[in-house]
Amino acid sequence: MTRILHLDSSARIGTSGTQPHGSHTRRLSARFVQRWLEHTPDTTVVYRDLGAEPPKPVSAEWIHAAFTPPARRESWMRDVLAESDALVDELVAADVIVAGVPMYNFGVPAQFKAYIDNVVRVGRTFGFDRAREGEPYWPMLADCGKQLVLLGSRGDYGYDSERLSHRNHVEASVATAFGYMGIDDVHSVAIEYDEFADARLQASIVAAEAAVDALVDRLAFDYRRSPVSV
């Protein structure tokens, strides 16, 4: 059985096309999951609305607890890490991570950065050993067949071209963090021209939805043919 972890991180509530000022990324992520369920109705979906309920940011106490070996952690440390542990457990259990991540000031929303900081965990999603020769770090989620789907939105346009690619710090930064954990099979689709709110935006929405549909059709077929279980 395939397991999807569905994450939304937009501060906007609702979806564009159904609510005034609704979120484009919520629109795309909901479409992806719905179409996937049409292909594979026995899929398990776990949903996290990071935009409505952001994870707590990393604190000094969190760092102290995370870098203390589990057998030596005090009760307060386990309490501090409880939310992070739950987020990591969901990530580890997922086959496909579907993340709605809009561009805020050329990067990811603070709430999604907080999510990344909570799931990139020593001893849980990456390993570290000072005595290890060569590279002391290693990804703990590698070779698990996990796939990351990034569904974005941008106010301007050309963030995948020479025009503005140098200002796009969304997909690359997220892919780097997830790749560090061993999840390096990444797919991305984004809506552009949001701030223009004209025919170009509508055309971009149509194109993004078509790209999402095609991506679901391909990935769901692959999972039906060769299901992955972690």
N, C-alpha and C positions, 0 to 999 in steps of 0.2 A: 504493500500500500504506500502510495506517495504521500509525503507530508510537506505542506507549504507553510512557510512562515510569512505572513502578510504584514508588512510594516508601512504605516503612513506617518509622515513627519511634517506635513504642511500645517501652518498655523491657521489656515483657512478651514472653515467647517463646510461640510457638504461637498458636492461635486459640481464642476462647471457643466453647464447644459441643463441642469435641473434646479439649481439655486443661484440667485444673484451673488456674484463674487465668490462662487464656489471654486474649489481647488481643481486644477488640471491634473495634478499628480494623483489625487484621490480618484479622479475619473479614470485615469489609465490603469491604476493598480486594481480598482474594482473590476474593470473590464477584463483584465488579464485573469484574475481569479475566477470570475464567472465563466469565462470561456473555457478555462481549464476544467472546471467542474462539469461542463457540458460534455467534454471529451472523456473525463475520468471521474464519474460521480462518487466513487468511493474514496476520493482523496480527503485526507484530514487537513483542515485549515486552522491554524492558530493566528489570531489577529492581535496586533499591538498598535494602538493609536498613540504614537510618540508625540504627535502634535498636541493632543489634548492632555496627555499624562506623560510629560517628559521624565526620563530617568534622572535621578539625582546626579549632579555633577561629581566628579572625583574630588575627594577631600583628603586632607592629611591623614585622617583616621582610616579612610579607605585604602590609601597606599600602604600604610603600616600593616593593616590586616591582610591585604592581598599578597604582600611579600613576606608574610610570616608563614612558615610551613603549617599545613592544616593541623597536624598533630599538636602543635604548640599554640594554636589560636585560643584566645580567651572567649568567653561567651559574647562580649560586646563586639568582638571582631566578626563573629559569625552573624550577628545582627546587622552590622554595617554592610556586610557582603551579601545579605539575603536577596536584595533586588538584583544585584549583578549575577548571583548564582542562578536565579530564575531566568534571566535573559540569556545566559550562556546555555542553560539546559535546553531552552527552546531552539537556539541556534544549532546546537549539536544534534538535536533530533530531526531537524529539517533537511529535506532533500533539495527544495527550491526556496530561495529567499526572494520575495517580491517586495521591493522597497520603493515607495513613492518619495522622491527626494527633490524638492524644488531648489532652484538656485537662489540663495539670499546673499546679495553683495559678493557675488563671484564664488562663493563657497557653499557648504552645506548648512542647513539650519542648525542652530545651537543645540536643539533637542536631538537631532540625529548625531551630532558630534558627541553628545553625552552618551548616546547609545553605543557608539563605537568605543568610547573610553571604558564603558562597563563590560563589553564583551571581549576586548583584547586583554586577556588575562593570563598572566604567567601561571603555568601549571594546569591551565584549563584549555586554552586555545593556542598557546605557544609555549615552547619549552626553552629553558635557559640553563646552561651548565658552564661555569667558568673553566672547569677542567677539560671541557670538550675541545679537541684539537680542531683547528680551522674555524668554522662558524659556530659560535656558542649558542645561537638561537636556531630553533627549528619549528615549523608549523605543525600543530597537532591535529588539524582537520584536513590534512592533505590526503589524497587518494580515497576520499569518501564519496566522490561523485556529486558533490554539492554544486549547485549553480546559483548565481546571483543575477537577478534581473533588476536593473536600475531604471526607474521611470521618472523622468524629470520634466521641468518646465522652466522657461527663461523669459524674461521680459523683452530682451533684445533678440537679435538673430545672428547667426554665423558663428556660434560657439564651437562648431565642429570644423571650421574652416580657418584659413589664414586670417580672416577678418578679426576674429575675437578668440581664437583657441588659446592664446596666451593668457587670457583672463578667465578661462574656465578651470576652476579648481574643485569641481564637483566629482565627475566620474573618475578622474585619475586618483584623487585622494581617497575616495571610497574603495576603489579597486586595490590600491596599495595596502590599505588597512586589512581588507578581507583576504588579500593575497598573503599577507603576513601570517594569517591564521591557517592558510592552506586552501582558501576558496578563491581560485584564480580563473574559473570559467564564468566570465562576466558578459552580460548582454545589456544594451542600453537603448532606450528610445526616449525622445524628448519633444515637447511642444515648445515652439518659439513664437515670437511676435506678441506676447501677451500684452505688453504696454502699448502696442499700436492699436489693438482691438478693432482691426479692420478685416478685410477679406483675406489678407495674408495669415492672420491668426486662424481663421476658419479653415483655410487650406492646410495649415500646419496640424490642426487638430485631426482633420480627416486623414492626413498622411500618417500621423502617429498612431491613430487607432488601427489603420490598416497594417502598420508595422507590428503592433502588438498582436493582432489576430494571427498574422503569419508566424510570429515567434511562438505563440502558444501552440499553434498547429504543429510546428516542427518539434518543439520540446516535448509536448504531451505524447506525440507519436513515439519519440525515442524512449520515453519512460514506460509506455505501454509495452514496447518491444523488449526493453531490457530494464525492468524496474530496479531501483537502487534502494537498499535499506541500510540504515546506519545503526 
